[in-house]
Amino acid sequence: MEYKAKYKYKERLELYDKLVRVHLVLNDIKIQEKNIKLLVYFCCFGINESTYNKIIENGLASSLQIIYNTRTILGKNNLIENQKHNVWVVNEKLSALIENSLEFRILTRI
């Protein structure tokens, strides 16, 4: 049986933000606040053009070049990985933390 709960847009981002920050503390990774915010969006929506547009629309970055630079920084810190040419994904450890925590949160909301 599969349990699902609907999250409001802001609530979902807040949850992902907390989980990302826990991962950063547990793994002693120090990055700038602006990079954390973009990582939260990447975890929540994936690493793709649609997410880049959301980031720019919400004022977290002013251009694609800033997003690309942040993507490189996150990659160097092993938070995201380049699977193929220009295909990026969130690192397995962070992805697993988020998935497991979301399942717990969904089960406790019902």
Phi and psi in radians as a Rosetta constraint file:
Dihedral C 1 N 2 CA 2 C 2 CIRCULARHARMONIC -1.873 0.35
Dihedral N 2 CA 2 C 2 N 3 CIRCULARHARMONIC 2.288 0.35
Dihedral C 2 N 3 CA 3 C 3 CIRCULARHARMONIC -1.826 0.35
Dihedral N 3 CA 3 C 3 N 4 CIRCULARHARMONIC 2.398 0.35
Dihedral C 3 N 4 CA 4 C 4 CIRCULARHARMONIC -2.382 0.35
Dihedral N 4 CA 4 C 4 N 5 CIRCULARHARMONIC 2.507 0.35
Dihedral C 4 N 5 CA 5 C 5 CIRCULARHARMONIC -2.274 0.35
Dihedral N 5 CA 5 C 5 N 6 CIRCULARHARMONIC 2.526 0.35
Dihedral C 5 N 6 CA 6 C 6 CIRCULARHARMONIC -1.542 0.35
Dihedral N 6 CA 6 C 6 N 7 CIRCULARHARMONIC 2.323 0.35
Dihedral C 6 N 7 CA 7 C 7 CIRCULARHARMONIC -1.958 0.35
Dihedral N 7 CA 7 C 7 N 8 CIRCULARHARMONIC 2.440 0.35
Dihedral C 7 N 8 CA 8 C 8 CIRCULARHARMONIC -1.270 0.35
Dihedral N 8 CA 8 C 8 N 9 CIRCULARHARMONIC 2.668 0.35
Dihedral C 8 N 9 CA 9 C 9 CIRCULARHARMONIC -0.895 0.35
Dihedral N 9 CA 9 C 9 N 10 CIRCULARHARMONIC -0.899 0.35
Dihedral C 9 N 10 CA 10 C 10 CIRCULARHARMONIC -1.171 0.35
Dihedral N 10 CA 10 C 10 N 11 CIRCULARHARMONIC -0.723 0.35
Dihedral C 10 N 11 CA 11 C 11 CIRCULARHARMONIC -1.079 0.35
Dihedral N 11 CA 11 C 11 N 12 CIRCULARHARMONIC -0.701 0.35
Dihedral C 11 N 12 CA 12 C 12 CIRCULARHARMONIC -1.128 0.35
Dihedral N 12 CA 12 C 12 N 13 CIRCULARHARMONIC -0.764 0.35
Dihedral C 12 N 13 CA 13 C 13 CIRCULARHARMONIC -1.113 0.35
Dihedral N 13 CA 13 C 13 N 14 CIRCULARHARMONIC -0.673 0.35
Dihedral C 13 N 14 CA 14 C 14 CIRCULARHARMONIC -1.119 0.35
Dihedral N 14 CA 14 C 14 N 15 CIRCULARHARMONIC -0.729 0.35
Dihedral C 14 N 15 CA 15 C 15 CIRCULARHARMONIC -1.105 0.35
Dihedral N 15 CA 15 C 15 N 16 CIRCULARHARMONIC -0.818 0.35
Dihedral C 15 N 16 CA 16 C 16 CIRCULARHARMONIC -1.082 0.35
Dihedral N 16 CA 16 C 16 N 17 CIRCULARHARMONIC -0.669 0.35
Dihedral C 16 N 17 CA 17 C 17 CIRCULARHARMONIC -1.047 0.35
Dihedral N 17 CA 17 C 17 N 18 CIRCULARHARMONIC -0.800 0.35
Dihedral C 17 N 18 CA 18 C 18 CIRCULARHARMONIC -1.101 0.35
Dihedral N 18 CA 18 C 18 N 19 CIRCULARHARMONIC -0.753 0.35
Dihedral C 18 N 19 CA 19 C 19 CIRCULARHARMONIC -1.146 0.35
Dihedral N 19 CA 19 C 19 N 20 CIRCULARHARMONIC -0.703 0.35
Dihedral C 19 N 20 CA 20 C 20 CIRCULARHARMONIC -1.109 0.35
Dihedral N 20 CA 20 C 20 N 21 CIRCULARHARMONIC -0.761 0.35
Dihedral C 20 N 21 CA 21 C 21 CIRCULARHARMONIC -1.122 0.35
Dihedral N 21 CA 21 C 21 N 22 CIRCULARHARMONIC -0.656 0.35
Dihedral C 21 N 22 CA 22 C 22 CIRCULARHARMONIC -1.083 0.35
Dihedral N 22 CA 22 C 22 N 23 CIRCULARHARMONIC -0.791 0.35
Dihedral C 22 N 23 CA 23 C 23 CIRCULARHARMONIC -1.042 0.35
Dihedral N 23 CA 23 C 23 N 24 CIRCULARHARMONIC -0.751 0.35
Dihedral C 23 N 24 CA 24 C 24 CIRCULARHARMONIC -1.117 0.35
Dihedral N 24 CA 24 C 24 N 25 CIRCULARHARMONIC -0.724 0.35
Dihedral C 24 N 25 CA 25 C 25 CIRCULARHARMONIC -1.180 0.35
Dihedral N 25 CA 25 C 25 N 26 CIRCULARHARMONIC -0.810 0.35
Dihedral C 25 N 26 CA 26 C 26 CIRCULARHARMONIC -1.085 0.35
Dihedral N 26 CA 26 C 26 N 27 CIRCULARHARMONIC -0.547 0.35
Dihedral C 26 N 27 CA 27 C 27 CIRCULARHARMONIC -1.785 0.35
Dihedral N 27 CA 27 C 27 N 28 CIRCULARHARMONIC 0.160 0.35
Dihedral C 27 N 28 CA 28 C 28 CIRCULARHARMONIC 0.891 0.35
Dihedral N 28 CA 28 C 28 N 29 CIRCULARHARMONIC 0.870 0.35
Dihedral C 28 N 29 CA 29 C 29 CIRCULARHARMONIC -1.852 0.35
Dihedral N 29 CA 29 C 29 N 30 CIRCULARHARMONIC 2.183 0.35
Dihedral C 29 N 30 CA 30 C 30 CIRCULARHARMONIC -1.980 0.35
Dihedral N 30 CA 30 C 30 N 31 CIRCULARHARMONIC 2.024 0.35
Dihedral C 30 N 31 CA 31 C 31 CIRCULARHARMONIC -2.360 0.35
Dihedral N 31 CA 31 C 31 N 32 CIRCULARHARMONIC 2.848 0.35
Dihedral C 31 N 32 CA 32 C 32 CIRCULARHARMONIC -1.198 0.35
Dihedral N 32 CA 32 C 32 N 33 CIRCULARHARMONIC 2.717 0.35
Dihedral C 32 N 33 CA 33 C 33 CIRCULARHARMONIC -0.995 0.35
Dihedral N 33 CA 33 C 33 N 34 CIRCULARHARMONIC -0.739 0.35
Dihedral C 33 N 34 CA 34 C 34 CIRCULARHARMONIC -1.097 0.35
Dihedral N 34 CA 34 C 34 N 35 CIRCULARHARMONIC -0.590 0.35
Dihedral C 34 N 35 CA 35 C 35 CIRCULARHARMONIC -1.244 0.35
Dihedral N 35 CA 35 C 35 N 36 CIRCULARHARMONIC -0.615 0.35
Dihedral C 35 N 36 CA 36 C 36 CIRCULARHARMONIC -1.096 0.35
Dihedral N 36 CA 36 C 36 N 37 CIRCULARHARMONIC -0.766 0.35
Dihedral C 36 N 37 CA 37 C 37 CIRCULARHARMONIC -1.089 0.35
Dihedral N 37 CA 37 C 37 N 38 CIRCULARHARMONIC -0.721 0.35
Dihedral C 37 N 38 CA 38 C 38 CIRCULARHARMONIC -1.203 0.35
Dihedral N 38 CA 38 C 38 N 39 CIRCULARHARMONIC -0.649 0.35
Dihedral C 38 N 39 CA 39 C 39 CIRCULARHARMONIC -1.071 0.35
Dihedral N 39 CA 39 C 39 N 40 CIRCULARHARMONIC -0.681 0.35
Dihedral C 39 N 40 CA 40 C 40 CIRCULARHARMONIC -1.054 0.35
Dihedral N 40 CA 40 C 40 N 41 CIRCULARHARMONIC -0.784 0.35
Dihedral C 40 N 41 CA 41 C 41 CIRCULARHARMONIC -1.102 0.35
Dihedral N 41 CA 41 C 41 N 42 CIRCULARHARMONIC -0.714 0.35
Dihedral C 41 N 42 CA 42 C 42 CIRCULARHARMONIC -1.095 0.35
Dihedral N 42 CA 42 C 42 N 43 CIRCULARHARMONIC -0.728 0.35
Dihedral C 42 N 43 CA 43 C 43 CIRCULARHARMONIC -1.162 0.35
Dihedral N 43 CA 43 C 43 N 44 CIRCULARHARMONIC -0.669 0.35
Dihedral C 43 N 44 CA 44 C 44 CIRCULARHARMONIC -1.346 0.35
Dihedral N 44 CA 44 C 44 N 45 CIRCULARHARMONIC -0.743 0.35
Dihedral C 44 N 45 CA 45 C 45 CIRCULARHARMONIC -2.035 0.35
Dihedral N 45 CA 45 C 45 N 46 CIRCULARHARMONIC -0.094 0.35
Dihedral C 45 N 46 CA 46 C 46 CIRCULARHARMONIC 1.627 0.35
Dihedral N 46 CA 46 C 46 N 47 CIRCULARHARMONIC 2.962 0.35
Dihedral C 46 N 47 CA 47 C 47 CIRCULARHARMONIC -1.877 0.35
Dihedral N 47 CA 47 C 47 N 48 CIRCULARHARMONIC 1.616 0.35
Dihedral C 47 N 48 CA 48 C 48 CIRCULARHARMONIC -2.724 0.35
Dihedral N 48 CA 48 C 48 N 49 CIRCULARHARMONIC 3.065 0.35
Dihedral C 48 N 49 CA 49 C 49 CIRCULARHARMONIC -1.046 0.35
Dihedral N 49 CA 49 C 49 N 50 CIRCULARHARMONIC -0.659 0.35
Dihedral C 49 N 50 CA 50 C 50 CIRCULARHARMONIC -1.055 0.35
Dihedral N 50 CA 50 C 50 N 51 CIRCULARHARMONIC -0.753 0.35
Dihedral C 50 N 51 CA 51 C 51 CIRCULARHARMONIC -1.168 0.35
Dihedral N 51 CA 51 C 51 N 52 CIRCULARHARMONIC -0.701 0.35
Dihedral C 51 N 52 CA 52 C 52 CIRCULARHARMONIC -1.007 0.35
Dihedral N 52 CA 52 C 52 N 53 CIRCULARHARMONIC -0.737 0.35
Dihedral C 52 N 53 CA 53 C 53 CIRCULARHARMONIC -1.130 0.35
Dihedral N 53 CA 53 C 53 N 54 CIRCULARHARMONIC -0.703 0.35
Dihedral C 53 N 54 CA 54 C 54 CIRCULARHARMONIC -1.088 0.35
Dihedral N 54 CA 54 C 54 N 55 CIRCULARHARMONIC -0.717 0.35
Dihedral C 54 N 55 CA 55 C 55 CIRCULARHARMONIC -1.080 0.35
Dihedral N 55 CA 55 C 55 N 56 CIRCULARHARMONIC -0.784 0.35
Dihedral C 55 N 56 CA 56 C 56 CIRCULARHARMONIC -1.189 0.35
Dihedral N 56 CA 56 C 56 N 57 CIRCULARHARMONIC -0.752 0.35
Dihedral C 56 N 57 CA 57 C 57 CIRCULARHARMONIC -1.050 0.35
Dihedral N 57 CA 57 C 57 N 58 CIRCULARHARMONIC -0.640 0.35
Dihedral C 57 N 58 CA 58 C 58 CIRCULARHARMONIC -1.510 0.35
Dihedral N 58 CA 58 C 58 N 59 CIRCULARHARMONIC 0.055 0.35
Dihedral C 58 N 59 CA 59 C 59 CIRCULARHARMONIC 1.332 0.35
Dihedral N 59 CA 59 C 59 N 60 CIRCULARHARMONIC 0.311 0.35
Dihedral C 59 N 60 CA 60 C 60 CIRCULARHARMONIC -1.401 0.35
Dihedral N 60 CA 60 C 60 N 61 CIRCULARHARMONIC -0.392 0.35
Dihedral C 60 N 61 CA 61 C 61 CIRCULARHARMONIC -2.584 0.35
Dihedral N 61 CA 61 C 61 N 62 CIRCULARHARMONIC 2.589 0.35
Dihedral C 61 N 62 CA 62 C 62 CIRCULARHARMONIC -1.657 0.35
Dihedral N 62 CA 62 C 62 N 63 CIRCULARHARMONIC -0.245 0.35
Dihedral C 62 N 63 CA 63 C 63 CIRCULARHARMONIC -2.685 0.35
Dihedral N 63 CA 63 C 63 N 64 CIRCULARHARMONIC 2.863 0.35
Dihedral C 63 N 64 CA 64 C 64 CIRCULARHARMONIC -1.117 0.35
Dihedral N 64 CA 64 C 64 N 65 CIRCULARHARMONIC -0.570 0.35
Dihedral C 64 N 65 CA 65 C 65 CIRCULARHARMONIC -1.085 0.35
Dihedral N 65 CA 65 C 65 N 66 CIRCULARHARMONIC -0.676 0.35
Dihedral C 65 N 66 CA 66 C 66 CIRCULARHARMONIC -1.114 0.35
Dihedral N 66 CA 66 C 66 N 67 CIRCULARHARMONIC -0.724 0.35
Dihedral C 66 N 67 CA 67 C 67 CIRCULARHARMONIC -1.115 0.35
Dihedral N 67 CA 67 C 67 N 68 CIRCULARHARMONIC -0.764 0.35
Dihedral C 67 N 68 CA 68 C 68 CIRCULARHARMONIC -1.092 0.35
Dihedral N 68 CA 68 C 68 N 69 CIRCULARHARMONIC -0.707 0.35
Dihedral C 68 N 69 CA 69 C 69 CIRCULARHARMONIC -1.126 0.35
Dihedral N 69 CA 69 C 69 N 70 CIRCULARHARMONIC -0.741 0.35
Dihedral C 69 N 70 CA 70 C 70 CIRCULARHARMONIC -1.124 0.35
Dihedral N 70 CA 70 C 70 N 71 CIRCULARHARMONIC -0.695 0.35
Dihedral C 70 N 71 CA 71 C 71 CIRCULARHARMONIC -1.035 0.35
Dihedral N 71 CA 71 C 71 N 72 CIRCULARHARMONIC -0.702 0.35
Dihedral C 71 N 72 CA 72 C 72 CIRCULARHARMONIC -1.138 0.35
Dihedral N 72 CA 72 C 72 N 73 CIRCULARHARMONIC -0.757 0.35
Dihedral C 72 N 73 CA 73 C 73 CIRCULARHARMONIC -1.073 0.35
Dihedral N 73 CA 73 C 73 N 74 CIRCULARHARMONIC -0.797 0.35
Dihedral C 73 N 74 CA 74 C 74 CIRCULARHARMONIC -1.116 0.35
Dihedral N 74 CA 74 C 74 N 75 CIRCULARHARMONIC -0.632 0.35
Dihedral C 74 N 75 CA 75 C 75 CIRCULARHARMONIC -1.141 0.35
Dihedral N 75 CA 75 C 75 N 76 CIRCULARHARMONIC -0.715 0.35
Dihedral C 75 N 76 CA 76 C 76 CIRCULARHARMONIC -1.156 0.35
Dihedral N 76 CA 76 C 76 N 77 CIRCULARHARMONIC -0.444 0.35
Dihedral C 76 N 77 CA 77 C 77 CIRCULARHARMONIC -1.622 0.35
Dihedral N 77 CA 77 C 77 N 78 CIRCULARHARMONIC 0.195 0.35
Dihedral C 77 N 78 CA 78 C 78 CIRCULARHARMONIC 1.003 0.35
Dihedral N 78 CA 78 C 78 N 79 CIRCULARHARMONIC 0.567 0.35
Dihedral C 78 N 79 CA 79 C 79 CIRCULARHARMONIC -1.629 0.35
Dihedral N 79 CA 79 C 79 N 80 CIRCULARHARMONIC -0.475 0.35
Dihedral C 79 N 80 CA 80 C 80 CIRCULARHARMONIC -2.328 0.35
Dihedral N 80 CA 80 C 80 N 81 CIRCULARHARMONIC 2.782 0.35
Dihedral C 80 N 81 CA 81 C 81 CIRCULARHARMONIC -2.295 0.35
Dihedral N 81 CA 81 C 81 N 82 CIRCULARHARMONIC 2.550 0.35
Dihedral C 81 N 82 CA 82 C 82 CIRCULARHARMONIC -1.631 0.35
Dihedral N 82 CA 82 C 82 N 83 CIRCULARHARMONIC 1.832 0.35
Dihedral C 82 N 83 CA 83 C 83 CIRCULARHARMONIC -1.343 0.35
Dihedral N 83 CA 83 C 83 N 84 CIRCULARHARMONIC -0.809 0.35
Dihedral C 83 N 84 CA 84 C 84 CIRCULARHARMONIC -2.332 0.35
Dihedral N 84 CA 84 C 84 N 85 CIRCULARHARMONIC -3.097 0.35
Dihedral C 84 N 85 CA 85 C 85 CIRCULARHARMONIC -1.019 0.35
Dihedral N 85 CA 85 C 85 N 86 CIRCULARHARMONIC 1.971 0.35
Dihedral C 85 N 86 CA 86 C 86 CIRCULARHARMONIC 1.132 0.35
Dihedral N 86 CA 86 C 86 N 87 CIRCULARHARMONIC 0.392 0.35
Dihedral C 86 N 87 CA 87 C 87 CIRCULARHARMONIC -2.026 0.35
Dihedral N 87 CA 87 C 87 N 88 CIRCULARHARMONIC 1.888 0.35
Dihedral C 87 N 88 CA 88 C 88 CIRCULARHARMONIC -1.882 0.35
Dihedral N 88 CA 88 C 88 N 89 CIRCULARHARMONIC 2.561 0.35
Dihedral C 88 N 89 CA 89 C 89 CIRCULARHARMONIC -2.411 0.35
Dihedral N 89 CA 89 C 89 N 90 CIRCULARHARMONIC 2.767 0.35
Dihedral C 89 N 90 CA 90 C 90 CIRCULARHARMONIC -1.262 0.35
Dihedral N 90 CA 90 C 90 N 91 CIRCULARHARMONIC 2.461 0.35
Dihedral C 90 N 91 CA 91 C 91 CIRCULARHARMONIC -0.971 0.35
Dihedral N 91 CA 91 C 91 N 92 CIRCULARHARMONIC 2.587 0.35
Dihedral C 91 N 92 CA 92 C 92 CIRCULARHARMONIC -1.027 0.35
Dihedral N 92 CA 92 C 92 N 93 CIRCULARHARMONIC -0.751 0.35
Dihedral C 92 N 93 CA 93 C 93 CIRCULARHARMONIC -1.106 0.35
Dihedral N 93 CA 93 C 93 N 94 CIRCULARHARMONIC -0.792 0.35
Dihedral C 93 N 94 CA 94 C 94 CIRCULARHARMONIC -1.178 0.35
Dihedral N 94 CA 94 C 94 N 95 CIRCULARHARMONIC -0.738 0.35
Dihedral C 94 N 95 CA 95 C 95 CIRCULARHARMONIC -1.070 0.35
Dihedral N 95 CA 95 C 95 N 96 CIRCULARHARMONIC -0.745 0.35
Dihedral C 95 N 96 CA 96 C 96 CIRCULARHARMONIC -1.145 0.35
Dihedral N 96 CA 96 C 96 N 97 CIRCULARHARMONIC -0.724 0.35
Dihedral C 96 N 97 CA 97 C 97 CIRCULARHARMONIC -1.031 0.35
Dihedral N 97 CA 97 C 97 N 98 CIRCULARHARMONIC -0.799 0.35
Dihedral C 97 N 98 CA 98 C 98 CIRCULARHARMONIC -1.160 0.35
Dihedral N 98 CA 98 C 98 N 99 CIRCULARHARMONIC -0.807 0.35
Dihedral C 98 N 99 CA 99 C 99 CIRCULARHARMONIC -1.082 0.35
Dihedral N 99 CA 99 C 99 N 100 CIRCULARHARMONIC -0.796 0.35
Dihedral C 99 N 100 CA 100 C 100 CIRCULARHARMONIC -1.140 0.35
Dihedral N 100 CA 100 C 100 N 101 CIRCULARHARMONIC -0.697 0.35
Dihedral C 100 N 101 CA 101 C 101 CIRCULARHARMONIC -1.202 0.35
Dihedral N 101 CA 101 C 101 N 102 CIRCULARHARMONIC -0.660 0.35
Dihedral C 101 N 102 CA 102 C 102 CIRCULARHARMONIC -1.154 0.35
Dihedral N 102 CA 102 C 102 N 103 CIRCULARHARMONIC -0.703 0.35
Dihedral C 102 N 103 CA 103 C 103 CIRCULARHARMONIC -1.070 0.35
Dihedral N 103 CA 103 C 103 N 104 CIRCULARHARMONIC -0.732 0.35
Dihedral C 103 N 104 CA 104 C 104 CIRCULARHARMONIC -1.111 0.35
Dihedral N 104 CA 104 C 104 N 105 CIRCULARHARMONIC -0.781 0.35
Dihedral C 104 N 105 CA 105 C 105 CIRCULARHARMONIC -1.121 0.35
Dihedral N 105 CA 105 C 105 N 106 CIRCULARHARMONIC -0.699 0.35
Dihedral C 105 N 106 CA 106 C 106 CIRCULARHARMONIC -1.149 0.35
Dihedral N 106 CA 106 C 106 N 107 CIRCULARHARMONIC -0.755 0.35
Dihedral C 106 N 107 CA 107 C 107 CIRCULARHARMONIC -1.136 0.35
Dihedral N 107 CA 107 C 107 N 108 CIRCULARHARMONIC -0.601 0.35
Dihedral C 107 N 108 CA 108 C 108 CIRCULARHARMONIC -1.398 0.35
Dihedral N 108 CA 108 C 108 N 109 CIRCULARHARMONIC -0.307 0.35
Dihedral C 108 N 109 CA 109 C 109 CIRCULARHARMONIC -1.394 0.35
Dihedral N 109 CA 109 C 109 N 110 CIRCULARHARMONIC -0.390 0.35
